[in-house]
Amino acid sequence: MSYNEESLAELQVLMLFSDRSKLEGIKIHQSADPGLISAAQRLFESGLLTQSDGGYLTSLGGEAADHAQALLSLLAGPQS
């Protein structure tokens, strides 16, 4: 399995959530990139978001967002 445009868009949506507070939600507006709108819908259908246009992370969504943030940090390499 490899990353494709859909999975990258889903990761991008997860990265929109604050890593400091799980109490902050997001709203993906109808004027947003169609790929992000679809990604949010898929994450909602998968049980990671509370609303089809963002909302809040579920417990599973919070775990996924934490992993996404960790992966991005690892790929960025050591910070100087």
N, C-alpha and C positions, 0 to 999 in steps of 0.2 A: 504494500500500500504506500502511496506517495501523496504528498500534498498537491491539491489542485486549486483552482481559483475559488471554488466554494469553501473548501476547508480554510484557505488563507483568509477569506472574508469573515468566516466565523471566528477565527483567531483575532482578527482585527476588531470585531465587535466586543469580544471578551476583554481586549486591552483597553477599551473605552471606559471600563469600570475602574473606579478608584482602588488602588491597592492598599490604601490607608484605612478605608472605612467601607464595610459591607452594607452600611445603611444609606449609601448614596446610589441612586438609580440613574438611568439614562433614558432618553427619549429619542428614537430615530424617526425623524420627521419624514413625511411623504415626499419632500423635495430632496431627500438624501440620495446618495448613489444607490441605484436599484440593487446592486450586489449586496450592499449592507442591509437593505430592507429585507431581502430574501434570506440573508444569513441570520438575521434576528428571528425571523419566522421559523427557520429550521432549528435554531437553538431553543426557542420556545417549545416547539413540538418535541424536542428531545428532553425537555424537562430541565433545561439549564437556566432559563429566564422565566420570570413570572408573567410577562406580557409579550405579545407577538411583536410589539414595537420597542422592546427594551424592558422597561420596568426595573426589577431588581434581580439579582442573582439568587437562584435557589441554593440549597446546600451543595448540591452537585455542581451547579454553575460556579459557585465560589471556589470549589476545589479545582475545577477546570481553569478558571481565571488565574489561580495561584500557579498552576503548572505552566500555563502560557507565559506568565511573567517570568517564571524561573527559566524557561527555555530561552526567552529573549535575552535575559541577563547572561546566560551561558554563551549564547552565540555572539554577544557583544564583546566578550572577552574581559580580561582584567581592566579595571578602571584605574587610571593613573592619578 
